[in-house]
Amino acid sequence: MYYMGVDVGSVSTDIVLVDNNMNVVESLYLRTKGRPINAIQEGFKFLKDKYDAKQIKAVGTTGSGRQIASFLIGGDVVKNEITAHAVASLQTNKNLRTIIEIGGQDSKIIILNNGIVTDFAMNTVCAAGTGSFLDRQAERLDIPIEEFGDYALQSNNPVRIAGRCAVFAESDMIHKQQLGYSEKDIIKGLCDALVRNYLNNVAKGKEIKSEIFFQGGVAANIGMKAAFEEALGCEVTVPKNYKVMGSIGASILAREYLEKTGEKTKFKGFDLADMEFVSRSFECKGCTNGCEVVKILGSETVVGYFGDRCGKWSGSVLAV
């Protein structure tokens, strides 16, 4: 018997299955590409061939697309990313005090005290320091993103890069290249700049204490890990399942909820993999962000919304 956690974000959709001992037995990291339902269906096609729906005891969803995912899948618990990441991290280390999480298009910090979240902050507007920005720079330098961190660690004389804005950072990197600095020193300078940006913005006013977890897709970059350790003057740990901690937390919360209530799971099975949905987009006029919101329909009925930063649409109650 297994517990499922689904984390639907703007860049990736993560699906995990954990067993009764909370060990991860399946971990799927899928690109959302603006189509969260397609990503979930892709994951379900894989799981459908290996598992029976009756083996799923509970399902939890999190992330910006958690409402849509919960309705489609038959979720038992819908939780925000802060709660999900904190629960999963504490499952690994009860003494944890700080969680640094940097994903594809957002970043967050979570402060804990005695296993309780006491403070947090999120950055969902500025791209500087996120995975998508690093991906873009790796592509521009023609260096595989997997090797980006290795280049940073080989630097002997890192240059200072303006990192408060993604546009300025890229412009400054190009300028440093033109001056003849090596790629290794530029990449190390970029890692340092992104860490400064994170600490001066997302973590501003927060008391960062050890023990510290660094998670999210960017945690794969050992150059960023090293830059955080230099800036903070202490060890920063990248947990084993750093990419999918949100979905692990959702699965744990789902298990706790059903064990507490004694209810049966609402999970609808893996047949979602073969259903057809249609996506249409529109620009939200609610504020200056002008988010492109994706409206998802099944049989001409609105299933939900995805893509807004504030949650006005994606957080709405699904009247279906």
C-alpha positions, 0 to 999 in steps of 0.5 A, a space after each residue: 500500500 502506498 501514499 501519493 504526493 503530487 506537487 504541481 509547479 510552474 516549471 515541474 510537476 513532481 509525483 511520489 509514492 511512499 510506503 508505510 515507512 515513509 520511504 520513497 518508492 517512486 519519484 517522478 520529476 516532470 516538466 510542466 511546460 504550462 500544461 499541468 494536466 498533461 504532466 500529471 497524465 504523463 506520470 500516471 501513464 508510467 504508474 498505471 503499468 506498475 501499480 493498481 489504483 487499490 494500492 493507493 491509500 491516500 493522495 495529497 496535492 501541493 504547489 500552485 496547481 494543487 486545486 486542479 490536481 486535487 480535483 482531477 486526481 481525487 485528492 484527500 488533502 490540499 496543502 500549500 508549499 510551505 507546509 508541505 516542504 516543512 513536513 517533508 524536511 522535518 521527517 528527515 531531520 527533526 533538528 532543522 531550523 532553516 529551509 532554503 528552497 529555490 525552484 524553477 521560477 520562485 524561491 522561498 525560505 522557511 524558518 522553524 523552531 522546535 519543529 514548528 514553522 515560525 516564519 517564511 517568505 516567498 519570491 514569485 515575481 523576480 526571476 533572478 536566482 531561480 532555476 529558469 535564469 540559471 538554465 538560460 545562462 547555461 544555454 547562453 554559455 553553451 555549458 550543460 546545466 549539470 556542469 554549471 556547479 563544477 565550473 564554479 568550484 574550479 574558479 580561482 578569481 571570481 568576478 563580482 556580478 550584479 545580481 539584484 535583477 536578472 536583466 542586469 545580471 545577464 548584461 553584467 555577465 556579457 560585459 565581463 566576458 567581453 573583458 576576457 574573464 574566464 567562464 569559471 570565474 564568471 559562473 562562480 561570480 554568478 552563483 555568489 550574486 544569486 546567493 546575495 540576491 536571495 539573502 538580501 531579498 527573500 531572506 531579508 530580516 530572517 534569522 538563518 540558523 543551522 541546521 539548514 536544508 537547501 532544496 528545489 531544483 537549484 540545489 543540484 548546482 553544487 556551485 550554489 551550495 558552496 556559495 551559500 556555505 561561504 555566505 552563511 559560514 556554516 554547512 548547508 545540507 542538500 537532502 536526498 530527495 531535494 527535488 521532490 520534497 513538496 510532493 513527499 510532504 503532501 503524501 505524509 499529510 495525506 496519510 496523517 489526515 486519513 489515519 486521523 479521520 478514518 475516511 477512505 481515499 477519494 483517489 479516482 484511479 490512474 484512468 486520468 492518463 487516457 482522458 482528454 482536456 483542453 487548455 485556453 489562456 487569457 491575460 489577467 487584468 487584476 494587477 500590473 503583473 498581467 499573468 497569462 492564466 491557463 483555463 483548463 476544460 474537460 468536456 467544455 466544463 471549467 476544471 480550474 485555472 493555472 499560471 497566476 502568481 497571486 492565487 486569485 484564479 488557481 486558488 479559487 474554489 472549483 465548482 464542478 
